[in-house]
């Protein structure tokens, strides 16, 4: 999230989706496949959202994910973790375990 003095430009969802998949091209094959599957399922799950606040939140979170300022593999902010549902935390844990497994192969 940008600080109060900054402005964040939000991309159209389809353009953002394509940019994320393009960014995955630089990943090892196993990580790319897992990342692509995750992105595709999340965007598909949210494609019928009508609430503008949810759309802006979804796009802004994926925009910040797609353009990390301090590199990949950073620790998540505890405030962000506190806002996550049990399902989201479970998905995050599964993603972490899959990444660990793919790096060890």
N, CA, C and O atoms as CSV, one atom per row, in Angstrom:
chain,resi,resn,atom,element,x,y,z
A,1,UNK,N,N,0.836,-1.184,0.000
A,1,UNK,CA,C,0.000,0.000,0.000
A,1,UNK,C,C,0.875,1.240,0.000
A,1,UNK,O,O,1.901,1.283,0.679
A,2,UNK,N,N,0.472,2.247,-0.760
A,2,UNK,CA,C,1.251,3.473,-0.766
A,2,UNK,C,C,1.047,4.251,0.529
A,2,UNK,O,O,0.026,4.108,1.201
A,3,UNK,N,N,2.022,5.063,0.860
A,3,UNK,CA,C,1.871,5.918,2.035
A,3,UNK,C,C,0.876,7.014,1.694
A,3,UNK,O,O,0.546,7.202,0.523
A,4,UNK,N,N,0.382,7.753,2.711
A,4,UNK,CA,C,-0.650,8.766,2.442
A,4,UNK,C,C,-0.268,9.787,1.384
A,4,UNK,O,O,-1.149,10.304,0.699
A,5,UNK,N,N,1.011,10.095,1.226
A,5,UNK,CA,C,1.423,11.082,0.248
A,5,UNK,C,C,1.601,10.527,-1.155
A,5,UNK,O,O,1.819,11.292,-2.094
A,6,UNK,N,N,1.515,9.230,-1.314
A,6,UNK,CA,C,1.725,8.604,-2.613
A,6,UNK,C,C,0.388,8.249,-3.253
A,6,UNK,O,O,-0.631,8.119,-2.575
A,7,UNK,N,N,0.420,8.095,-4.563
A,7,UNK,CA,C,-0.756,7.646,-5.292
A,7,UNK,C,C,-0.413,6.337,-5.965
A,7,UNK,O,O,0.671,6.179,-6.527
A,8,UNK,N,N,-1.339,5.403,-5.905
A,8,UNK,CA,C,-1.123,4.109,-6.544
A,8,UNK,C,C,-2.016,4.027,-7.770
A,8,UNK,O,O,-3.228,4.222,-7.679
A,9,UNK,N,N,-1.417,3.741,-8.909
A,9,UNK,CA,C,-2.173,3.604,-10.148
A,9,UNK,C,C,-2.665,2.167,-10.226
A,9,UNK,O,O,-1.878,1.226,-10.135
A,10,UNK,N,N,-3.971,2.006,-10.396
A,10,UNK,CA,C,-4.552,0.671,-10.498
A,10,UNK,C,C,-4.760,0.314,-11.954
A,10,UNK,O,O,-5.369,1.068,-12.714
A,11,UNK,N,N,-4.251,-0.835,-12.332
A,11,UNK,CA,C,-4.430,-1.320,-13.692
A,11,UNK,C,C,-5.798,-1.966,-13.841
A,11,UNK,O,O,-6.412,-2.386,-12.861
A,12,UNK,N,N,-6.260,-2.039,-15.071
A,12,UNK,CA,C,-7.483,-2.787,-15.342
A,12,UNK,C,C,-7.209,-4.239,-14.983
A,12,UNK,O,O,-6.100,-4.725,-15.205
A,13,UNK,N,N,-8.199,-4.949,-14.429
A,13,UNK,CA,C,-7.960,-6.326,-13.977
A,13,UNK,C,C,-7.348,-7.253,-15.025
A,13,UNK,O,O,-6.466,-8.044,-14.693
A,14,UNK,N,N,-7.790,-7.176,-16.269
A,14,UNK,CA,C,-7.250,-8.084,-17.291
A,14,UNK,C,C,-5.799,-7.740,-17.604
A,14,UNK,O,O,-4.976,-8.638,-17.783
A,15,UNK,N,N,-5.480,-6.457,-17.672
A,15,UNK,CA,C,-4.092,-6.055,-17.916
A,15,UNK,C,C,-3.201,-6.494,-16.754
A,15,UNK,O,O,-2.098,-6.994,-16.973
A,16,UNK,N,N,-3.668,-6.311,-15.536
A,16,UNK,CA,C,-2.920,-6.732,-14.352
A,16,UNK,C,C,-2.694,-8.240,-14.367
A,16,UNK,O,O,-1.589,-8.711,-14.100
A,17,UNK,N,N,-3.743,-8.990,-14.680
A,17,UNK,CA,C,-3.670,-10.450,-14.777
A,17,UNK,C,C,-2.575,-10.870,-15.761
A,17,UNK,O,O,-1.768,-11.752,-15.467
A,18,UNK,N,N,-2.561,-10.233,-16.917
A,18,UNK,CA,C,-1.551,-10.565,-17.939
A,18,UNK,C,C,-0.143,-10.198,-17.471
A,18,UNK,O,O,0.805,-10.947,-17.709
A,19,UNK,N,N,-0.005,-9.060,-16.813
A,19,UNK,CA,C,1.311,-8.643,-16.328
A,19,UNK,C,C,1.847,-9.605,-15.272
A,19,UNK,O,O,3.037,-9.921,-15.259
A,20,UNK,N,N,0.975,-10.063,-14.395
A,20,UNK,CA,C,1.405,-11.012,-13.366
A,20,UNK,C,C,1.886,-12.302,-14.012
A,20,UNK,O,O,2.941,-12.825,-13.655
A,21,UNK,N,N,1.109,-12.816,-14.968
A,21,UNK,CA,C,1.522,-14.046,-15.648
A,21,UNK,C,C,2.827,-13.849,-16.420
A,21,UNK,O,O,3.645,-14.766,-16.492
A,22,UNK,N,N,3.028,-12.663,-16.996
A,22,UNK,CA,C,4.292,-12.380,-17.682
A,22,UNK,C,C,5.453,-12.356,-16.691
A,22,UNK,O,O,6.541,-12.843,-16.998
A,23,UNK,N,N,5.227,-11.796,-15.514
A,23,UNK,CA,C,6.284,-11.742,-14.490
A,23,UNK,C,C,6.686,-13.144,-14.043
A,23,UNK,O,O,7.836,-13.375,-13.670
A,24,UNK,N,N,5.741,-14.074,-14.083
A,24,UNK,CA,C,6.029,-15.454,-13.674
A,24,UNK,C,C,6.955,-16.175,-14.650
A,24,UNK,O,O,7.511,-17.218,-14.307
A,25,UNK,N,N,7.128,-15.648,-15.839
A,25,UNK,CA,C,7.988,-16.300,-16.833
A,25,UNK,C,C,9.434,-16.431,-16.355
A,25,UNK,O,O,10.170,-17.301,-16.820
A,26,UNK,N,N,9.832,-15.570,-15.430
A,26,UNK,CA,C,11.210,-15.589,-14.924
A,26,UNK,C,C,11.405,-16.564,-13.776
A,26,UNK,O,O,12.520,-16.698,-13.273
A,27,UNK,N,N,10.364,-17.239,-13.354
A,27,UNK,CA,C,10.449,-18.161,-12.221
A,27,UNK,C,C,10.870,-19.556,-12.684
A,27,UNK,O,O,10.707,-19.899,-13.855
A,28,UNK,N,N,11.409,-20.355,-11.766
A,28,UNK,CA,C,11.646,-21.768,-12.102
A,28,UNK,C,C,10.315,-22.430,-12.478
A,28,UNK,O,O,9.253,-21.998,-12.032
A,29,UNK,N,N,10.384,-23.466,-13.292
A,29,UNK,CA,C,9.179,-24.082,-13.871
A,29,UNK,C,C,8.146,-24.478,-12.819
A,29,UNK,O,O,6.959,-24.199,-12.988
A,30,UNK,N,N,8.577,-25.121,-11.743
A,30,UNK,CA,C,7.626,-25.580,-10.722
A,30,UNK,C,C,6.944,-24.398,-10.035
A,30,UNK,O,O,5.736,-24.424,-9.800
A,31,UNK,N,N,7.721,-23.366,-9.716
A,31,UNK,CA,C,7.140,-22.182,-9.071
A,31,UNK,C,C,6.218,-21.442,-10.027
A,31,UNK,O,O,5.172,-20.932,-9.626
A,32,UNK,N,N,6.616,-21.387,-11.303
A,32,UNK,CA,C,5.780,-20.706,-12.290
A,32,UNK,C,C,4.431,-21.399,-12.418
A,32,UNK,O,O,3.391,-20.741,-12.422
A,33,UNK,N,N,4.444,-22.719,-12.523
A,33,UNK,CA,C,3.192,-23.465,-12.668
A,33,UNK,C,C,2.287,-23.241,-11.462
A,33,UNK,O,O,1.085,-23.020,-11.609
A,34,UNK,N,N,2.872,-23.300,-10.278
A,34,UNK,CA,C,2.090,-23.102,-9.063
A,34,UNK,C,C,1.553,-21.668,-8.991
A,34,UNK,O,O,0.390,-21.453,-8.648
A,35,UNK,N,N,2.405,-20.691,-9.316
A,35,UNK,CA,C,1.985,-19.291,-9.287
A,35,UNK,C,C,0.903,-19.001,-10.308
A,35,UNK,O,O,-0.071,-18.307,-10.015
A,36,UNK,N,N,1.079,-19.538,-11.514
A,36,UNK,CA,C,0.075,-19.333,-12.561
A,36,UNK,C,C,-1.272,-19.915,-12.152
A,36,UNK,O,O,-2.312,-19.280,-12.327
A,37,UNK,N,N,-1.245,-21.121,-11.610
A,37,UNK,CA,C,-2.496,-21.756,-11.166
A,37,UNK,C,C,-3.177,-20.924,-10.084
A,37,UNK,O,O,-4.395,-20.747,-10.100
A,38,UNK,N,N,-2.387,-20.419,-9.151
A,38,UNK,CA,C,-2.951,-19.631,-8.049
A,38,UNK,C,C,-3.566,-18.336,-8.567
A,38,UNK,O,O,-4.687,-17.986,-8.196
A,39,UNK,N,N,-2.837,-17.628,-9.423
A,39,UNK,CA,C,-3.337,-16.367,-9.976
A,39,UNK,C,C,-4.614,-16.602,-10.769
A,39,UNK,O,O,-5.592,-15.870,-10.615
A,40,UNK,N,N,-4.601,-17.623,-11.616
A,40,UNK,CA,C,-5.781,-17.917,-12.430
A,40,UNK,C,C,-6.998,-18.237,-11.561
A,40,UNK,O,O,-8.105,-17.777,-11.842
A,41,UNK,N,N,-6.790,-19.020,-10.512
A,41,UNK,CA,C,-7.925,-19.381,-9.656
A,41,UNK,C,C,-8.445,-18.175,-8.873
A,41,UNK,O,O,-9.655,-18.037,-8.693
A,42,UNK,N,N,-7.547,-17.299,-8.404
A,42,UNK,CA,C,-7.984,-16.118,-7.656
A,42,UNK,C,C,-8.752,-15.148,-8.553
A,42,UNK,O,O,-9.791,-14.624,-8.152
A,43,UNK,N,N,-8.251,-14.910,-9.753
A,43,UNK,CA,C,-8.941,-13.992,-10.648
A,43,UNK,C,C,-10.282,-14.586,-11.093
A,43,UNK,O,O,-11.267,-13.860,-11.226
A,44,UNK,N,N,-10.320,-15.887,-11.319
A,44,UNK,CA,C,-11.581,-16.534,-11.699
A,44,UNK,C,C,-12.593,-16.451,-10.556
A,44,UNK,O,O,-13.777,-16.202,-10.781
A,45,UNK,N,N,-12.116,-16.662,-9.336
A,45,UNK,CA,C,-12.981,-16.620,-8.159
A,45,UNK,C,C,-13.575,-15.226,-7.940
A,45,UNK,O,O,-14.668,-15.095,-7.389
A,46,UNK,N,N,-12.864,-14.201,-8.365
A,46,UNK,CA,C,-13.315,-12.827,-8.124
A,46,UNK,C,C,-13.874,-12.132,-9.362
A,46,UNK,O,O,-14.145,-10.932,-9.313
A,47,UNK,N,N,-14.051,-12.843,-10.459
A,47,UNK,CA,C,-14.465,-12.185,-11.700
A,47,UNK,C,C,-15.893,-11.638,-11.668
A,47,UNK,O,O,-16.204,-10.716,-12.422
A,48,UNK,N,N,-16.761,-12.174,-10.827
A,48,UNK,CA,C,-18.153,-11.724,-10.790
A,48,UNK,C,C,-18.448,-10.771,-9.629
A,48,UNK,O,O,-19.612,-10.559,-9.290
A,49,UNK,N,N,-17.433,-10.208,-9.031
A,49,UNK,CA,C,-17.622,-9.270,-7.921
A,49,UNK,C,C,-18.239,-7.988,-8.453
A,49,UNK,O,O,-17.779,-7.443,-9.456
A,50,UNK,N,N,-19.286,-7.503,-7.779
A,50,UNK,CA,C,-19.963,-6.275,-8.199
A,50,UNK,C,C,-19.631,-5.075,-7.317
A,50,UNK,O,O,-19.772,-3.931,-7.751
A,51,UNK,N,N,-19.197,-5.323,-6.095
A,51,UNK,CA,C,-18.941,-4.252,-5.143
A,51,UNK,C,C,-17.661,-3.500,-5.526
A,51,UNK,O,O,-16.583,-4.095,-5.535
A,52,UNK,N,N,-17.760,-2.205,-5.843
A,52,UNK,CA,C,-16.573,-1.436,-6.251
A,52,UNK,C,C,-15.460,-1.444,-5.199
A,52,UNK,O,O,-14.281,-1.465,-5.553
A,53,UNK,N,N,-15.816,-1.428,-3.929
A,53,UNK,CA,C,-14.792,-1.446,-2.873
A,53,UNK,C,C,-14.004,-2.751,-2.898
A,53,UNK,O,O,-12.789,-2.749,-2.700
A,54,UNK,N,N,-14.691,-3.863,-3.140
A,54,UNK,CA,C,-14.003,-5.157,-3.227
A,54,UNK,C,C,-13.108,-5.217,-4.466
A,54,UNK,O,O,-12.004,-5.760,-4.421
A,55,UNK,N,N,-13.592,-4.657,-5.560
A,55,UNK,CA,C,-12.802,-4.657,-6.799
A,55,UNK,C,C,-11.525,-3.849,-6.605
A,55,UNK,O,O,-10.438,-4.298,-6.968
A,56,UNK,N,N,-11.659,-2.656,-6.032
A,56,UNK,CA,C,-10.488,-1.799,-5.800
A,56,UNK,C,C,-9.519,-2.482,-4.841
A,56,UNK,O,O,-8.308,-2.450,-5.061
A,57,UNK,N,N,-10.035,-3.097,-3.785
A,57,UNK,CA,C,-9.176,-3.805,-2.837
A,57,UNK,C,C,-8.441,-4.957,-3.489
A,57,UNK,O,O,-7.241,-5.132,-3.281
A,58,UNK,N,N,-9.153,-5.741,-4.273
A,58,UNK,CA,C,-8.558,-6.883,-4.962
A,58,UNK,C,C,-7.458,-6.433,-5.919
A,58,UNK,O,O,-6.347,-6.964,-5.892
A,59,UNK,N,N,-7.769,-5.458,-6.759
A,59,UNK,CA,C,-6.807,-4.978,-7.754
A,59,UNK,C,C,-5.612,-4.308,-7.066
A,59,UNK,O,O,-4.473,-4.504,-7.491
A,60,UNK,N,N,-5.852,-3.525,-6.016
A,60,UNK,CA,C,-4.731,-2.844,-5.358
A,60,UNK,C,C,-3.800,-3.841,-4.672
A,60,UNK,O,O,-2.582,-3.661,-4.697
A,61,UNK,N,N,-4.355,-4.894,-4.057
A,61,UNK,CA,C,-3.504,-5.898,-3.425
A,61,UNK,C,C,-2.678,-6.649,-4.463
A,61,UNK,O,O,-1.491,-6.891,-4.245
A,62,UNK,N,N,-3.284,-7.020,-5.586
A,62,UNK,CA,C,-2.530,-7.717,-6.623
A,62,UNK,C,C,-1.521,-6.796,-7.286
A,62,UNK,O,O,-0.456,-7.251,-7.704
A,63,UNK,N,N,-1.837,-5.502,-7.393
A,63,UNK,CA,C,-0.883,-4.547,-7.956
A,63,UNK,C,C,0.343,-4.447,-7.058
A,63,UNK,O,O,1.472,-4.448,-7.548
A,64,UNK,N,N,0.131,-4.361,-5.753
A,64,UNK,CA,C,1.278,-4.272,-4.844
A,64,UNK,C,C,2.061,-5.581,-4.830
A,64,UNK,O,O,3.280,-5.568,-4.657
A,65,UNK,N,N,1.377,-6.711,-5.011
A,65,UNK,CA,C,2.064,-8.007,-5.105
A,65,UNK,C,C,2.914,-8.060,-6.361
A,65,UNK,O,O,4.045,-8.545,-6.337
A,66,UNK,N,N,2.367,-7.561,-7.453
A,66,UNK,CA,C,3.048,-7.647,-8.745
A,66,UNK,C,C,4.255,-6.725,-8.837
A,66,UNK,O,O,5.160,-6.975,-9.633
A,67,UNK,N,N,4.287,-5.676,-8.046
A,67,UNK,CA,C,5.365,-4.698,-8.139
A,67,UNK,C,C,6.002,-4.470,-6.774
A,67,UNK,O,O,5.899,-3.371,-6.230
A,68,UNK,N,N,6.661,-5.486,-6.204
A,68,UNK,CA,C,7.250,-5.300,-4.879
A,68,UNK,C,C,8.395,-4.296,-4.939
A,68,UNK,O,O,9.223,-4.342,-5.848
A,69,UNK,N,N,8.438,-3.386,-3.963
A,69,UNK,CA,C,9.475,-2.361,-3.935
A,69,UNK,C,C,10.751,-2.868,-3.283
A,69,UNK,O,O,11.836,-2.353,-3.555
A,70,UNK,N,N,10.631,-3.866,-2.429
A,70,UNK,CA,C,11.806,-4.321,-1.691
A,70,UNK,C,C,12.124,-5.786,-1.960
A,70,UNK,O,O,12.695,-6.470,-1.111
A,71,UNK,N,N,11.755,-6.258,-3.135
A,71,UNK,CA,C,12.132,-7.609,-3.541
A,71,UNK,C,C,11.139,-8.667,-3.111
A,71,UNK,O,O,10.186,-8.398,-2.379
A,72,UNK,N,N,11.385,-9.873,-3.582
A,72,UNK,CA,C,10.525,-11.006,-3.313
A,72,UNK,C,C,10.953,-11.684,-2.025
A,72,UNK,O,O,12.083,-11.513,-1.570
A,73,UNK,N,N,10.057,-12.447,-1.447
A,73,UNK,CA,C,10.383,-13.238,-0.271
A,73,UNK,C,C,10.385,-12.462,1.017
A,73,UNK,O,O,10.953,-12.926,2.006
A,74,UNK,N,N,9.768,-11.292,1.046
A,74,UNK,CA,C,9.757,-10.504,2.275
A,74,UNK,C,C,8.720,-11.053,3.247
A,74,UNK,O,O,7.779,-11.740,2.849
A,75,UNK,N,N,8.903,-10.746,4.508
A,75,UNK,CA,C,7.931,-11.151,5.521
A,75,UNK,C,C,6.681,-10.290,5.384
A,75,UNK,O,O,6.759,-9.097,5.089
A,76,UNK,N,N,5.534,-10.914,5.602
A,76,UNK,CA,C,4.278,-10.176,5.511
A,76,UNK,C,C,4.067,-9.351,6.771
A,76,UNK,O,O,4.440,-9.754,7.872
A,77,UNK,N,N,3.469,-8.203,6.584
A,77,UNK,CA,C,3.152,-7.309,7.684
A,77,UNK,C,C,2.156,-7.984,8.624
A,77,UNK,O,O,1.190,-8.595,8.168
A,78,UNK,N,N,2.384,-7.878,9.916
A,78,UNK,CA,C,1.498,-8.538,10.882
A,78,UNK,C,C,0.074,-7.984,10.809
A,78,UNK,O,O,-0.881,-8.716,11.068
A,79,UNK,N,N,-0.083,-6.715,10.465
A,79,UNK,CA,C,-1.431,-6.143,10.328
A,79,UNK,C,C,-2.175,-6.801,9.171
A,79,UNK,O,O,-3.379,-7.044,9.254
A,80,UNK,N,N,-1.457,-7.085,8.102
A,80,UNK,CA,C,-2.067,-7.763,6.959
A,80,UNK,C,C,-2.481,-9.175,7.346
A,80,UNK,O,O,-3.570,-9.627,6.991
A,81,UNK,N,N,-1.622,-9.866,8.066
A,81,UNK,CA,C,-1.949,-11.225,8.507
A,81,UNK,C,C,-3.170,-11.232,9.427
A,81,UNK,O,O,-4.000,-12.138,9.356
A,82,UNK,N,N,-3.277,-10.228,10.284
A,82,UNK,CA,C,-4.425,-10.145,11.199
A,82,UNK,C,C,-5.738,-9.967,10.446
A,82,UNK,O,O,-6.789,-10.391,10.928
A,83,UNK,N,N,-5.691,-9.350,9.278
A,83,UNK,CA,C,-6.904,-9.104,8.488
A,83,UNK,C,C,-7.338,-10.319,7.676
A,83,UNK,O,O,-8.462,-10.358,7.174
A,84,UNK,N,N,-6.457,-11.310,7.541
A,84,UNK,CA,C,-6.761,-12.473,6.707
A,84,UNK,C,C,-7.716,-13.434,7.405
A,84,UNK,O,O,-7.681,-13.605,8.624
A,85,UNK,N,N,-8.571,-14.053,6.596
A,85,UNK,CA,C,-9.484,-15.066,7.119
A,85,UNK,C,C,-8.711,-16.363,7.346
A,85,UNK,O,O,-7.575,-16.502,6.893
A,86,UNK,N,N,-9.328,-17.308,8.048
A,86,UNK,CA,C,-8.701,-18.610,8.268
A,86,UNK,C,C,-8.418,-19.301,6.935
A,86,UNK,O,O,-7.388,-19.956,6.777
A,87,UNK,N,N,-9.331,-19.153,5.982
A,87,UNK,CA,C,-9.137,-19.760,4.667
A,87,UNK,C,C,-7.918,-19.155,3.963
A,87,UNK,O,O,-7.116,-19.879,3.372
A,88,UNK,N,N,-7.784,-17.829,4.028
A,88,UNK,CA,C,-6.645,-17.171,3.403
A,88,UNK,C,C,-5.337,-17.589,4.068
A,88,UNK,O,O,-4.337,-17.811,3.385
A,89,UNK,N,N,-5.339,-17.695,5.388
A,89,UNK,CA,C,-4.134,-18.129,6.093
A,89,UNK,C,C,-3.770,-19.559,5.716
A,89,UNK,O,O,-2.592,-19.889,5.580
A,90,UNK,N,N,-4.782,-20.407,5.547
A,90,UNK,CA,C,-4.546,-21.783,5.117
A,90,UNK,C,C,-3.934,-21.827,3.735
A,90,UNK,O,O,-3.008,-22.600,3.486
A,91,UNK,N,N,-4.449,-20.993,2.822
A,91,UNK,CA,C,-3.903,-20.934,1.465
A,91,UNK,C,C,-2.458,-20.445,1.488
A,91,UNK,O,O,-1.607,-20.957,0.761
A,92,UNK,N,N,-2.197,-19.465,2.319
A,92,UNK,CA,C,-0.846,-18.930,2.434
A,92,UNK,C,C,0.115,-19.995,2.951
A,92,UNK,O,O,1.237,-20.115,2.459
A,93,UNK,N,N,-0.323,-20.761,3.936
A,93,UNK,CA,C,0.504,-21.836,4.476
A,93,UNK,C,C,0.780,-22.895,3.407
A,93,UNK,O,O,1.913,-23.350,3.250
A,94,UNK,N,N,-0.269,-23.283,2.674
A,94,UNK,CA,C,-0.097,-24.277,1.605
A,94,UNK,C,C,0.867,-23.771,0.539
A,94,UNK,O,O,1.711,-24.523,0.053
A,95,UNK,N,N,0.743,-22.499,0.177
A,95,UNK,CA,C,1.635,-21.902,-0.807
A,95,UNK,C,C,3.073,-21.939,-0.304
A,95,UNK,O,O,3.988,-22.284,-1.051
A,96,UNK,N,N,3.267,-21.588,0.945
A,96,UNK,CA,C,4.611,-21.614,1.546
A,96,UNK,C,C,5.209,-23.012,1.505
A,96,UNK,O,O,6.380,-23.183,1.167
A,97,UNK,N,N,4.406,-24.007,1.848
A,97,UNK,CA,C,4.899,-25.389,1.850
A,97,UNK,C,C,5.235,-25.863,0.438
A,97,UNK,O,O,6.225,-26.569,0.241
A,98,UNK,N,N,4.424,-25.483,-0.539
A,98,UNK,CA,C,4.690,-25.873,-1.921
A,98,UNK,C,C,5.966,-25.219,-2.450
A,98,UNK,O,O,6.740,-25.846,-3.173
A,99,UNK,N,N,6.175,-23.962,-2.085
A,99,UNK,CA,C,7.397,-23.275,-2.515
A,99,UNK,C,C,8.613,-23.947,-1.892
A,99,UNK,O,O,9.606,-24.189,-2.578
A,100,UNK,N,N,8.546,-24.250,-0.607
A,100,UNK,CA,C,9.659,-24.944,0.053
A,100,UNK,C,C,9.954,-26.273,-0.633
A,100,UNK,O,O,11.108,-26.621,-0.881
A,101,UNK,N,N,8.877,-27.012,-0.935
A,101,UNK,CA,C,9.031,-28.320,-1.576
A,101,UNK,C,C,9.658,-28.185,-2.959
A,101,UNK,O,O,10.538,-28.968,-3.318
A,102,UNK,N,N,9.214,-27.201,-3.738
A,102,UNK,CA,C,9.739,-27.030,-5.090
A,102,UNK,C,C,11.197,-26.573,-5.070
A,102,UNK,O,O,11.958,-26.913,-5.976
A,103,UNK,N,N,11.591,-25.820,-4.067
A,103,UNK,CA,C,12.976,-25.370,-3.976
A,103,UNK,C,C,13.924,-26.499,-3.579
A,103,UNK,O,O,15.110,-26.464,-3.908
A,104,UNK,N,N,13.403,-27.492,-2.877
A,104,UNK,CA,C,14.221,-28.620,-2.451
A,104,UNK,C,C,14.341,-29.699,-3.527
A,104,UNK,O,O,15.173,-30.597,-3.398
A,105,UNK,N,N,13.547,-29.633,-4.561
A,105,UNK,CA,C,13.582,-30.656,-5.618
A,105,UNK,C,C,14.667,-30.377,-6.625
A,105,UNK,O,O,14.835,-31.137,-7.578
